[in-house]
């Protein structure tokens, strides 16, 4: 079941330390970045997204992580080889807020 907008907003409030206005601005850039993923899947403790492995993509992932470390400090981020040659994966995990994390990113996961 896909979360409602309210569920995603509640999840965002539980995960992100930014205020409502700054958080909304940040979420717009996150959605733009996530929409470039070729695939998304759930992990037991989070979510994983795959991207075509190019120098530009790696730079975008690192920039995403740099900003996210400040506003979502309870999440962990891992870059690893993707499921196929030429792919790179970004895993986002949480120990404390797994349900909120999955609800927040549910719209970007493969059906």
URNORJO-V258182 format. One record per helix or strand of 2 or more residues. SS is the DSSP state (hx for helix, st for strand). FROM is the first residue (numbers start at 1). LEN is the number of residues. Records with the same first field share a line. If there is no record, write none. Layout:
BEGIN
SS: FROM-LEN ; FROM-LEN
END
This chain:
BEGIN
hx: 5-11 ; 20-15 ; 55-17 ; 98-11
st: 39-5 ; 46-7 ; 75-7 ; 87-8
END
